[in-house]
């Protein structure tokens, strides 16, 4: 059943520390501000610290800015090492940052830029921060996906992470969102199997009016986005509601996709089943293995299956 839930329903966050990626604008900035307003210490993990400092100046609360470039695995390691050196513990990781269009160059490690930013960077970040989570304060990892993950069959291309041959837009974005959904569900499976108190939840904002969704390469893209926006696009504030529901609400569940209704005038949080291709455990396990190999970050190993004699 859809749930009526607003920012006013966010529980007291005093004493909690939240890491929010992509917190200098859009959904991430709204989430950071709302969490800080309710007492959380918020680490704004951003690619452009100067931009984030300007945004932070307009927000009340305990917020700190730290540099994180998810497309560079060295930067991900440096960010995690900095938090560790500061003695920080974590209660919430909001894997929010993302890009929609591939850049002209691959990531620092040579991977397709959208997949590297949206999935590989967050996969590595989660693993590197996992032992910093406090067990007694409702620890959560929330991965921000997209309902678009259902639009393509077969899941992400795990045979060539460099993006060759180049796929037509928006295929790389959809494949990365399939990876987000697969990762969120598989992370929860592995955490449960390990007996960890950390929970992994999935959320999406619907079509939100964010800087990522205001970039057009041609008149056709502008027209499609403009027409769709009249029916579907909601404000950054409205799009952030399902994310913070997943991040803070006592009733939020794992194994489902928390998101808004289809049309922008609805305001309830819907918790929908995860469907193909994100409901395939074998594909999720393969993605996990490929992600470990690509990032060099290994955690929550799958159990070894005994070979019959």
N, C-alpha and C positions, 0 to 999 in steps of 0.2 A: 504493500500500500504506500502511495506517496505520502511524504511527511511535510507538514508545514513547519518550516524552520528558517530562522533569520539570524543575522549577526547578534541580535539581542539574546539569543539562546546559547551563545558560546559560554561554556563553563569558565569559572575563574581559572586563569592560567598562571597565577603567581607561583614562583618557584620552579617553573618549567622553562626549558631552553628549546627553542625551535630553530632549525636551520632551513631557510627558504631559498631555493635556487631561483635565479631570475627575478630578484626582488627589487630591481631598480625601476620597473614600470609594469603596467598591466596588472594581470592577476596576482603576480608575486608581490607587487607593491601593496595592493589592497590587502592581501593576506597578512603581510608583515605588519601593516598598520593595525589591523584588527586584533591580531595576537598580542601585539605590544600594548594596545589599549586595555587589554584584560590582564595585564601583568606579566606576560612572558618576556624573557630575554630572547631577542630575535637576532640571529646571525644572518645578515643579508649577504648571500653568496652570489657575487655578480662578476661579470666580465669587465665592466667599466666602473671602477670604484669612485671616480670623480662624479659621474652621473648619479650613482647611488648616494653619495654624500649629500648632493643637492636635494635629492628626494627625501633623505632621512631628516634633513633640517626642518621639513614641514610636518614631521610626525612626532607626536609625544610618546614617550616611553623609552625603554631600554633597548636600543638597537645598535648593533655594531656592524660595520661594513668590512667584508673580507673578499679578496679577489679570488675568483674561480672561473676558469675557462674550461667548460665541459668538453670542448673539442680537442683539448690537449691533456692527455693522461698524466703528463708531468705536473701540470697545474693542479689536477685533481689530487695527486699525492701530496703536493706542497700545501694545499688547503687543509687536508686531513691532518698533516703533520703539525700545522700551525695551531689547529684547535687542540690537538693533543698536548703541544708544548704549553698552551695557555691553561691547561688543566680543565678544559671545559667538558662537561657531560651533556648528553643530548637526550631529549624526551620525544622530539618530533623532527622528522626529516620530511620536508615537502619537496618532492622532486617535480618541480614546476617548470623550469626553464625549457625552452625549445625554440627551434627555428622551423620554418615551413618550406623554405626553398634552398636548394643546394647552392653553395657558393662556387666561385670559379676554381677554388683550390680544394684539395682534400684536407682532412684533419691533420694535425701535427704528426700523427703516426701513420698517415697515408690512407685512412678510411674515408668512405663517402661521408660528407660533412653533416648531412641531416641525421643519418643513423648514428654517427659518432656523437653528436651533440645530444640528441634526444634519448638515445638508449645507452650507448657504451659508457659515456661519462657518468650517467646516473647509476648504472650497474656498478662501476668501480667505486663511486663515492659511497654508495650504500654499504658495500663490503668493507671499505676502509674505516667507516664510522661505526660499524655495528657493535663493536666492543665498548663504545663510549655511551651506549644507551643505558640509562638507569632502569633497573627492573621493576621498580615499585611505583612508577608515576605514569602508568598507562602508556608505555612507549609505542609509538606508531611510525611507520613509513607510509607515506601517501604518494603514489605515483600518478601523475596527471596524464591521462590519455585523451582519446578522442573517439566519438562514436563512429568516425570514418573507418575504424579498424575493420568493420564488417564489409566494406565495399570491395575488397579484393580477396580472392581465394588463395590458399596455399601458404600464407604467412610470409615473413621476411625472407629474402634471398640470403641463405647462410653459406652459400658456396663461394661468394666473392663479395667481401665487404668493402671493396674499393669503388663499387658502383659502376664497374665496366662490364658490359656496355652501358652507356648512360641511359637511364630510364626517363621517360617523359613525365613532367609534372602532372598531377601531384603524387605520382607513384612512390617516390622516396619518402615523402611525408607519411603516407598511409602505411607503408611498410614499417616505418619507425614507430608508429602508433600501435601497430600489431605487436611489435616487440615490447612496447610499454605494457600492454595488456597481458601478454604472455609472462613477462617478468613479474608483474605484480601478483599474479595468481601463483606462479611457481615459488616466489619468495615466501608467500604465506604457507604454502605446502611444506617447504623446507624448514621454516621457523617452527611450525607446529611439530614436525617430526623431531626436531632438535630439542623440543621442550622449552623453547625461548618464550619469554613474556612479550616480546616485540610482535606487533601485528602489522601485516601488510594490507593496505586498502587501496582501491582504485577509485578515481573520480575524474570527471570531465566537466568542462564549463559550458558545453554546447557551443554555439557560434557566438563568441564574445567579441565585442568591439575593443580590440587590443592593438598595439602597434604592429604585431605580427600579421594581423588581418587587415591592415590598411596599406599594404604594399602591392602595387599593381604593375605588371610589365607591359600591359597593352590595354586598349579600350575594351576588348572582350572580357578580360578579367575584371575590369572595373564594373562593367554592366552586370555580370553574373553575381559578383559580390554585393553590388548595390541592391539588386532586386531581391537576392536571398536575404540580405540584411533587413529589408523592410518587414519580412515575415519572421526571421529566425534570430537575428543578431540581438543580443542583450548587452547591457552595460558590463564593464569590467567588474563592478560591484556585484551585479546579479550573477555573473559567471563564476565568481569566487565562492558563492554560497555553498555549492556542493563540495568544493574542495575543503572548506573549513568544517563542513558537516563531517566529512570523512576523517578530518584531522582531530576533531574535538568532541563530537557528539557521543554520549555513552551508548546510544542505540545503533551507531554505525557498525555495519557488519563487514566481514571479509568475504571474499569469493564472489562479490557482486560489483556492478559498476554504478557508482553514485553520480547522478547527473540531473540536469534540469529537464522540464518538459520540452517537447519539440519546439513549440512556438514561444516567442519571446515574452508574451504577456502572462505566461504561467510562472508561478513562483514556488512551487513545491519541489522537494528533492525526491527523485525517483531512484529506486535501487533495483536495477535490472540484472537478470542473469547474464553471465559472460557467455558469449556464443562463439561459433567458429570464426576464424581459426584459433582464437585465444583459449578455447576450451580443450585443446589437445595436449595432454601431459607429455607425450613423446616429443612433440615439437618444442614444447617449453623446455624440456630437459636438454634437447639438442641446442637450443638457443643459449641456455645457461653454459653449456660446455664451450660453445664457440665464443661466447662473451668472455669467459675466463681466459681462453687462449689469446684473444685479441687484446685484453687489458692487462693480463698478468696478475689479476686480483682473483684469488681463490677463496671461497668461503661456503659454509653450509654444504659440504660435499654430500652427494647422493650416496645412499647405502650401496655397498658392493653386492651384486647379485651372484650367489654361488653358482658355479657351473656344474651341472649334473655329471656324474661319472658314468 
